[in-house]
Amino acid sequence: GKTGILNGLVPRVDGEIVFMTDANTMHHRQSLRKLVCHFADPSVGGVAGHVKHILRGSVHYEEAIYRSFEARQKWLESMLHSTISAFGGFYTIRKSLFRSIPANAYSNDDVLIPMHVVRLGYRMIFEPKAISEEETSEGARTEFHRRVRIGAGNFQAFFWLSDFLNPFRGWPAFCYVSHKVTRWFSPVFMVLGYICCTALALIAPEPVIYRAFSIAGLTTVVAALAYRIIPSRLLRLLFYFFSMNTALLIGGLRFVMGIRSAAWSRTTRG
């Protein structure tokens, strides 16, 4: 798996800066120069670039919106102190800051490696002008399976990064909780919220508002499922939102049941 390759090859690198990339990621000219120039600042331990998706496949519109939002978050986090993750196919770190990833790490090196840079007291910044491109997944089903895999790795990373739940870590703790933890647990919050609203709608003395929330939630799910019948970008976004959170929840369950191997099958692209 990727974890074993990183653990085996990075210590053999002769240079001071290690560049992490994927085989399907195509980099713009001068993008590497825009990444490494930040290492002139001794407080910077790593730099993440921006990976844009080539608009192909049935979920390209939704993926483009998600990537744009994610890139904006990373940039704002860099303004505060450090971004707490990188796009997996395009980031650099100082070799001296690399530590072996746990052998059973599952699709989460782009979180674990940057967070360890921050853990050592350095900044991990995002450079939006350093751009690379990769093709999106071919369809919603393929993307769903990829998100399940990522979800399992996310919950695994949560326990390995528990020290960042300490508010005394300052801005990195704030960015980690607000960006990652709340997102990883959002499907759990949604399920629990709907169960609570439904229960209160049945037993509360004045259940009108709880019934309204329950009906609104059910209506939203039905609307999302209707996107194939009614051609609407709003319905497509709703479907994407619910399907990706469902994948994240399934990934969490897969983690609870036990990840047997860090190896995974490549997602088919273009």
Secondary structure as the mmCIF struct_conf table of DSSP 4:
data_model
#
loop_
_struct_conf.conf_type_id
_struct_conf.id
_struct_conf.beg_label_comp_id
_struct_conf.beg_label_asym_id
_struct_conf.beg_label_seq_id
_struct_conf.end_label_comp_id
_struct_conf.end_label_asym_id
_struct_conf.end_label_seq_id
HELX_RH_AL_P HELX_RH_AL_P1 LYS A 2 LEU A 9
HELX_RH_3T_P HELX_RH_3T_P1 VAL A 10 ARG A 12
BEND BEND1 GLY A 15 GLU A 16
STRN STRN1 ILE A 17 THR A 21
TURN_TY1_P TURN_TY1_P1 ALA A 23 ASN A 24
HELX_LH_PP_P HELX_LH_PP_P1 THR A 25 THR A 25
STRN STRN2 MET A 26 HIS A 27
HELX_LH_PP_P HELX_LH_PP_P2 HIS A 28 HIS A 28
TURN_TY1_P TURN_TY1_P2 ARG A 29 GLN A 30
HELX_RH_AL_P HELX_RH_AL_P2 SER A 31 VAL A 36
HELX_RH_3T_P HELX_RH_3T_P2 CYS A 37 ALA A 40
BEND BEND2 ASP A 41 ASP A 41
TURN_TY1_P TURN_TY1_P3 PRO A 42 SER A 43
STRN STRN3 VAL A 44 ILE A 54
BEND BEND3 LEU A 55 LEU A 55
BEND BEND4 GLY A 57 GLY A 57
TURN_TY1_P TURN_TY1_P4 SER A 58 VAL A 59
HELX_RH_AL_P HELX_RH_AL_P3 HIS A 60 LEU A 80
BEND BEND5 HIS A 81 HIS A 81
BEND BEND6 ILE A 84 ILE A 84
TURN_TY1_P TURN_TY1_P5 GLY A 88 GLY A 89
STRN STRN4 PHE A 90 ARG A 94
HELX_RH_3T_P HELX_RH_3T_P3 LYS A 95 LEU A 97
HELX_LH_PP_P HELX_LH_PP_P3 SER A 100 PRO A 102
TURN_TY1_P TURN_TY1_P6 ALA A 103 ASN A 104
BEND BEND7 SER A 107 SER A 107
HELX_RH_AL_P HELX_RH_AL_P4 ASP A 109 ARG A 119
TURN_TY1_P TURN_TY1_P7 LEU A 120 GLY A 121
STRN STRN5 ARG A 123 GLU A 135
HELX_LH_PP_P HELX_LH_PP_P4 THR A 136 THR A 136
STRN STRN6 SER A 137 SER A 137
BEND BEND8 GLU A 138 GLY A 139
HELX_RH_AL_P HELX_RH_AL_P5 ALA A 140 TRP A 160
TURN_TY1_P TURN_TY1_P8 LEU A 161 LEU A 161
HELX_RH_3T_P HELX_RH_3T_P4 SER A 162 LEU A 165
HELX_RH_3T_P HELX_RH_3T_P5 PRO A 167 ARG A 169
HELX_RH_AL_P HELX_RH_AL_P6 TRP A 171 CYS A 175
HELX_RH_PI_P HELX_RH_PI_P1 TYR A 176 VAL A 181
HELX_RH_AL_P HELX_RH_AL_P7 THR A 182 TRP A 184
TURN_TY1_P TURN_TY1_P9 PHE A 185 PHE A 185
HELX_RH_AL_P HELX_RH_AL_P8 SER A 186 ILE A 203
BEND BEND9 PRO A 205 GLU A 206
HELX_RH_AL_P HELX_RH_AL_P9 VAL A 208 LEU A 225
HELX_RH_3T_P HELX_RH_3T_P6 ALA A 226 ARG A 228
TURN_TY1_P TURN_TY1_P10 ILE A 229 ILE A 229
BEND BEND10 ILE A 230 ILE A 230
HELX_RH_AL_P HELX_RH_AL_P10 ARG A 233 MET A 257
BEND BEND11 ALA A 262 ALA A 262
HELX_LH_PP_P HELX_LH_PP_P5 SER A 265 THR A 268
STRN STRN7 ARG A 269 ARG A 269
#
